Amino acid sequence: MNSVSLIGRLTRDPDIRYAAETQRPVARFAIAIDRGKDRNGNDLGTDFPTIVCFGKQAELVERYMKKGRLVGIQGRIQTGKYEKNGQTIYTVDVLADRVEFLDRGDRSENGEGGFAPRAAQGGYGAQQDPGYGGSRGASGGEIPGGFTQLTDDDIPF
């Protein structure tokens, strides 16, 4: 099985190019993933895998992702090699099947600055349905339609 899930921050803005034959968008970027600390509290370093995504996802990545943004990646690892100046160069890339925007990014005064709409984020948006959860409920005042407030006597355990 070849499956990988990663969470990290972009090290630079994504680079998008278009395949020569198909004009299919291809986005490349790297993320920084902290390895954590050892038992003595020493830093174990950081990894910087290269992420590649294609098509509509590549266009969304280019449009909404900027350096420093926190993202979640699901995909697979692909290795390759090529020749450069007589030397063989080996590559390891993560081909992303799914890219999740995990933070909102900075908003500038003109409303831009990397915040993607809910659909572009795969369901993780800043907007919240006013009739669902959030700050309302038993502790916040109004109870959404179709729900009733519970008391301790209503809970069976």
Contacts in CASP RR format, 6 or more apart in sequence:
PFRMAT RR
TARGET T0000
AUTHOR 0000-0000-0000
METHOD contacts of the structure
MODEL  1
MNSVSLIGRLTRDPDIRYAAETQRPVARFAIAIDRGKDRNGNDLGTDFPT
IVCFGKQAELVERYMKKGRLVGIQGRIQTGKYEKNGQTIYTVDVLADRVE
FLDRGDRSENGEGGFAPRAAQGGYGAQQDPGYGGSRGASGGEIPGGFTQL
TDDDIPF
2 76 0 8 1.000
2 77 0 8 1.000
3 74 0 8 1.000
3 75 0 8 1.000
3 76 0 8 1.000
4 73 0 8 1.000
4 74 0 8 1.000
4 75 0 8 1.000
4 76 0 8 1.000
4 77 0 8 1.000
4 94 0 8 1.000
5 72 0 8 1.000
5 73 0 8 1.000
5 74 0 8 1.000
5 75 0 8 1.000
6 31 0 8 1.000
6 33 0 8 1.000
6 49 0 8 1.000
6 51 0 8 1.000
6 72 0 8 1.000
6 73 0 8 1.000
6 94 0 8 1.000
7 33 0 8 1.000
7 70 0 8 1.000
7 71 0 8 1.000
7 72 0 8 1.000
7 73 0 8 1.000
7 102 0 8 1.000
8 31 0 8 1.000
8 32 0 8 1.000
8 33 0 8 1.000
8 34 0 8 1.000
8 70 0 8 1.000
8 71 0 8 1.000
8 72 0 8 1.000
8 73 0 8 1.000
9 31 0 8 1.000
9 32 0 8 1.000
9 68 0 8 1.000
9 69 0 8 1.000
9 70 0 8 1.000
9 71 0 8 1.000
10 29 0 8 1.000
10 30 0 8 1.000
10 31 0 8 1.000
10 32 0 8 1.000
10 65 0 8 1.000
10 66 0 8 1.000
10 67 0 8 1.000
10 68 0 8 1.000
10 69 0 8 1.000
10 71 0 8 1.000
11 29 0 8 1.000
11 30 0 8 1.000
11 31 0 8 1.000
11 32 0 8 1.000
11 48 0 8 1.000
11 67 0 8 1.000
11 68 0 8 1.000
12 29 0 8 1.000
12 30 0 8 1.000
12 67 0 8 1.000
13 29 0 8 1.000
13 65 0 8 1.000
13 66 0 8 1.000
13 67 0 8 1.000
14 27 0 8 1.000
14 28 0 8 1.000
14 29 0 8 1.000
14 58 0 8 1.000
14 61 0 8 1.000
14 62 0 8 1.000
14 65 0 8 1.000
15 27 0 8 1.000
15 28 0 8 1.000
15 29 0 8 1.000
16 25 0 8 1.000
16 26 0 8 1.000
16 27 0 8 1.000
16 28 0 8 1.000
16 58 0 8 1.000
16 59 0 8 1.000
16 61 0 8 1.000
16 62 0 8 1.000
17 25 0 8 1.000
17 26 0 8 1.000
17 28 0 8 1.000
18 24 0 8 1.000
18 25 0 8 1.000
18 26 0 8 1.000
19 26 0 8 1.000
24 54 0 8 1.000
24 55 0 8 1.000
25 54 0 8 1.000
25 55 0 8 1.000
25 56 0 8 1.000
25 58 0 8 1.000
25 59 0 8 1.000
25 62 0 8 1.000
26 52 0 8 1.000
26 53 0 8 1.000
26 54 0 8 1.000
26 55 0 8 1.000
26 58 0 8 1.000
27 52 0 8 1.000
27 53 0 8 1.000
27 54 0 8 1.000
27 57 0 8 1.000
27 58 0 8 1.000
27 59 0 8 1.000
27 61 0 8 1.000
27 62 0 8 1.000
28 50 0 8 1.000
28 51 0 8 1.000
28 52 0 8 1.000
29 50 0 8 1.000
29 51 0 8 1.000
29 61 0 8 1.000
29 65 0 8 1.000
30 48 0 8 1.000
30 49 0 8 1.000
30 50 0 8 1.000
30 51 0 8 1.000
31 48 0 8 1.000
31 49 0 8 1.000
31 51 0 8 1.000
31 71 0 8 1.000
31 73 0 8 1.000
32 46 0 8 1.000
32 47 0 8 1.000
32 48 0 8 1.000
33 46 0 8 1.000
33 47 0 8 1.000
33 48 0 8 1.000
33 49 0 8 1.000
34 45 0 8 1.000
34 46 0 8 1.000
35 43 0 8 1.000
35 44 0 8 1.000
35 45 0 8 1.000
35 46 0 8 1.000
35 47 0 8 1.000
36 43 0 8 1.000
36 44 0 8 1.000
36 45 0 8 1.000
37 43 0 8 1.000
37 44 0 8 1.000
38 44 0 8 1.000
49 92 0 8 1.000
49 93 0 8 1.000
49 94 0 8 1.000
50 91 0 8 1.000
50 92 0 8 1.000
50 93 0 8 1.000
50 94 0 8 1.000
51 73 0 8 1.000
51 93 0 8 1.000
51 94 0 8 1.000
51 96 0 8 1.000
51 99 0 8 1.000
52 93 0 8 1.000
52 94 0 8 1.000
52 95 0 8 1.000
52 96 0 8 1.000
53 61 0 8 1.000
53 95 0 8 1.000
53 96 0 8 1.000
53 99 0 8 1.000
57 96 0 8 1.000
57 99 0 8 1.000
60 99 0 8 1.000
60 116 0 8 1.000
60 120 0 8 1.000
61 99 0 8 1.000
63 116 0 8 1.000
63 120 0 8 1.000
64 101 0 8 1.000
64 114 0 8 1.000
64 115 0 8 1.000
64 116 0 8 1.000
64 120 0 8 1.000
65 71 0 8 1.000
65 99 0 8 1.000
65 101 0 8 1.000
65 114 0 8 1.000
66 105 0 8 1.000
66 113 0 8 1.000
66 114 0 8 1.000
69 101 0 8 1.000
69 102 0 8 1.000
69 103 0 8 1.000
69 105 0 8 1.000
69 114 0 8 1.000
70 101 0 8 1.000
70 102 0 8 1.000
70 103 0 8 1.000
71 99 0 8 1.000
71 100 0 8 1.000
71 101 0 8 1.000
71 102 0 8 1.000
72 99 0 8 1.000
72 100 0 8 1.000
72 102 0 8 1.000
73 94 0 8 1.000
73 96 0 8 1.000
73 98 0 8 1.000
73 99 0 8 1.000
73 100 0 8 1.000
74 96 0 8 1.000
74 97 0 8 1.000
74 98 0 8 1.000
74 100 0 8 1.000
75 94 0 8 1.000
75 95 0 8 1.000
75 96 0 8 1.000
75 97 0 8 1.000
75 98 0 8 1.000
76 94 0 8 1.000
76 95 0 8 1.000
76 97 0 8 1.000
77 92 0 8 1.000
77 93 0 8 1.000
77 94 0 8 1.000
77 95 0 8 1.000
78 92 0 8 1.000
78 93 0 8 1.000
78 94 0 8 1.000
78 95 0 8 1.000
79 90 0 8 1.000
79 91 0 8 1.000
79 92 0 8 1.000
79 93 0 8 1.000
80 90 0 8 1.000
80 91 0 8 1.000
80 92 0 8 1.000
80 93 0 8 1.000
81 88 0 8 1.000
81 89 0 8 1.000
81 90 0 8 1.000
81 91 0 8 1.000
82 88 0 8 1.000
82 89 0 8 1.000
82 91 0 8 1.000
83 89 0 8 1.000
100 121 0 8 1.000
100 122 0 8 1.000
100 124 0 8 1.000
101 116 0 8 1.000
101 120 0 8 1.000
101 121 0 8 1.000
101 122 0 8 1.000
101 124 0 8 1.000
102 124 0 8 1.000
104 115 0 8 1.000
104 126 0 8 1.000
105 113 0 8 1.000
105 114 0 8 1.000
105 115 0 8 1.000
106 113 0 8 1.000
106 114 0 8 1.000
107 113 0 8 1.000
107 114 0 8 1.000
107 115 0 8 1.000
115 126 0 8 1.000
116 125 0 8 1.000
117 125 0 8 1.000
118 124 0 8 1.000
118 125 0 8 1.000
118 126 0 8 1.000
118 127 0 8 1.000
128 134 0 8 1.000
130 136 0 8 1.000
131 144 0 8 1.000
131 145 0 8 1.000
132 144 0 8 1.000
133 144 0 8 1.000
136 142 0 8 1.000
136 143 0 8 1.000
136 144 0 8 1.000
137 143 0 8 1.000
137 144 0 8 1.000
137 147 0 8 1.000
137 149 0 8 1.000
138 149 0 8 1.000
138 150 0 8 1.000
143 149 0 8 1.000
END
